[in-house]
Amino acid sequence: MSLIPSFFGNRRSNSVFDPFSLDLWDPLKDFPVSTRSPETSAFVDARIDWRETPEAHVFKADVPGLKKEEVKVEVEDDRVLQISGERNLEKEDKNDTWHRLERSSGKFMRRFRLPENVKMDQVKASMENGVLTVTVPEMEVKKPDVKAIDIS
C-alpha cells in the first residue's frame, strides 16, 4: 500500500512521501503546452554549495560535462557574484535511434550577494572533475583594542 497520495502521480509509488525531496511533482509535465524553453531547461537550479571559512567564502558548483570555456564567473561592483554557463545539445545523426534522452542542455545562471567584508578584486576560480570552485577572500576584521581601566 502506498503512502503517497494519488495526486502525486506514479513517482516513487512504493516509498514513503518525503516533503524535503528534490524530486518535485510537476503538475504541468503532461500538459500539452510546454512551459519550459530549451534555453533554460538545462540547469535551472544548478546545485551550488556556499560555505564561509575564517579566510574566505567558498562556492562549489556541480557542472558535470562542461569545459571551463563553457562556464563564466563574474563579479559586479555591488558585491554580486554571478556563475553562468551553457551546455549545447549533441549533434543528432539521422541514422541514430534514441532510447532515452535525460541529459539536459541549455543555459544556467546563479547570482549571490556577497557580504561587505570580501575582497572583490581577489576572487579566484578553478574547475576540476566537473566541480567549479570559486573562492572569495574576506578582509581581516580588526579586533578593537581593549584597555582595562583601573577603578580608583
C-alpha positions as CSV (number, residue, x, y, z in Angstrom):
1,M,0.0,0.0,0.0
2,S,1.4,3.4,-1.0
3,L,1.6,6.2,1.5
4,I,1.8,8.8,-1.3
5,P,-1.5,10.4,-2.3
6,S,-2.7,9.6,-5.8
7,F,-2.5,13.2,-6.9
8,F,1.3,12.9,-6.8
9,G,1.2,10.6,-9.8
10,N,3.3,7.5,-10.2
11,R,6.5,8.9,-8.8
12,R,8.0,6.7,-6.1
13,S,4.8,4.8,-5.6
14,N,6.3,2.2,-3.3
15,S,8.1,4.5,-0.9
16,V,7.2,7.0,1.8
17,F,6.4,10.6,0.8
18,D,9.4,12.8,1.5
19,P,8.4,16.5,1.7
20,F,12.1,17.5,1.5
21,S,12.8,15.6,-1.6
22,L,14.1,17.5,-4.7
23,D,12.1,15.1,-6.9
24,L,9.2,17.5,-7.1
25,W,5.9,16.7,-8.6
26,D,5.3,18.8,-11.8
27,P,1.5,19.3,-12.3
28,L,2.2,20.7,-15.9
29,K,4.6,17.9,-17.1
30,D,1.8,16.1,-19.0
31,F,0.2,19.3,-20.2
32,P,0.3,19.7,-24.0
33,V,1.9,23.2,-23.9
34,S,5.4,23.3,-22.7
35,T,6.2,26.0,-20.1
36,R,9.9,25.5,-20.3
37,S,12.1,26.8,-23.1
38,P,15.0,24.8,-24.3
39,E,17.3,27.7,-23.4
40,T,16.5,27.5,-19.7
41,S,15.9,23.8,-19.2
42,A,19.5,22.7,-18.6
43,F,20.5,23.7,-15.1
44,V,17.5,25.7,-13.9
45,D,18.8,25.0,-10.4
46,A,22.5,24.4,-10.8
47,R,23.5,22.9,-7.5
48,I,25.8,25.2,-5.6
49,D,27.2,25.0,-2.1
50,W,28.3,28.2,-0.3
51,R,30.4,27.9,2.9
52,E,32.3,30.5,4.9
53,T,35.7,29.7,6.3
54,P,37.6,32.1,8.6
55,E,39.5,33.3,5.5
56,A,37.0,33.2,2.6
57,H,33.7,32.4,1.1
58,V,33.9,29.2,-1.0
59,F,31.3,28.3,-3.6
60,K,31.3,24.8,-5.2
61,A,29.1,24.2,-8.2
62,D,28.4,20.9,-9.9
63,V,28.8,21.5,-13.7
64,P,29.4,17.9,-15.0
65,G,30.4,17.6,-18.6
66,L,31.2,21.3,-19.0
67,K,34.6,22.7,-20.0
68,K,35.9,25.7,-18.3
69,E,35.4,27.7,-21.5
70,E,31.6,27.0,-21.2
71,V,31.4,28.5,-17.7
72,K,31.6,32.2,-16.7
73,V,32.3,33.6,-13.3
74,E,31.7,37.3,-12.9
75,V,31.6,39.9,-10.1
76,E,29.7,43.1,-10.1
77,D,30.6,46.3,-8.3
78,D,27.8,45.9,-5.9
79,R,29.2,42.7,-4.5
80,V,27.3,40.3,-6.7
81,L,28.9,37.0,-7.8
82,Q,27.3,35.5,-10.9
83,I,28.0,32.0,-12.1
84,S,26.6,31.0,-15.5
85,G,27.2,28.6,-18.4
86,E,25.7,26.6,-21.2
87,R,25.7,23.0,-22.3
88,N,24.9,22.5,-26.0
89,L,22.9,19.7,-27.5
90,E,24.9,16.9,-29.1
91,K,24.6,16.7,-32.9
92,E,21.9,14.3,-33.9
93,D,22.6,11.7,-36.6
94,K,19.5,10.8,-38.6
95,N,20.5,7.2,-38.5
96,D,20.6,7.0,-34.7
97,T,17.7,5.6,-32.7
98,W,17.4,7.3,-29.3
99,H,16.0,5.2,-26.5
100,R,16.4,7.8,-23.7
101,L,17.4,11.5,-23.6
102,E,17.8,12.5,-20.0
103,R,21.0,14.7,-20.1
104,S,19.9,18.3,-20.2
105,S,21.2,21.1,-22.3
106,G,20.8,24.9,-22.2
107,K,21.8,27.8,-20.0
108,F,22.0,28.3,-16.3
109,M,22.8,31.3,-14.1
110,R,23.0,31.8,-10.4
111,R,23.7,35.1,-8.6
112,F,24.8,35.7,-5.0
113,R,25.0,38.9,-3.0
114,L,28.2,38.8,-1.0
115,P,28.8,40.5,2.4
116,E,30.6,43.8,2.7
117,N,33.8,42.3,4.1
118,V,35.0,40.5,1.0
119,K,37.9,41.3,-1.3
120,M,36.2,41.5,-4.7
121,D,39.5,42.1,-6.5
122,Q,40.9,38.8,-5.3
123,V,38.3,36.3,-6.4
124,K,39.7,33.1,-7.8
125,A,38.0,30.2,-9.7
126,S,39.1,26.7,-10.6
127,M,37.5,23.7,-12.1
128,E,38.3,20.0,-11.6
129,N,36.3,16.9,-12.3
130,G,33.1,18.8,-13.1
131,V,33.2,20.9,-9.9
132,L,33.7,24.6,-10.2
133,T,35.2,26.2,-7.0
134,V,35.1,30.0,-6.6
135,T,37.0,31.5,-3.6
136,V,36.2,35.0,-2.4
137,P,38.6,36.1,0.3
138,E,37.4,38.1,3.3
139,M,39.1,41.2,4.7
140,E,40.7,40.7,8.0
141,V,38.4,42.2,10.7
142,K,40.5,44.2,13.1
143,K,39.5,43.5,16.6
144,P,39.2,46.5,18.8
145,D,42.0,47.1,21.3
146,V,40.6,46.7,24.8
147,K,42.4,48.5,27.6
148,A,41.5,47.8,31.2
149,I,40.9,50.9,33.3
150,D,41.7,50.8,37.0
151,I,38.9,52.0,39.2
152,S,40.0,54.4,41.9
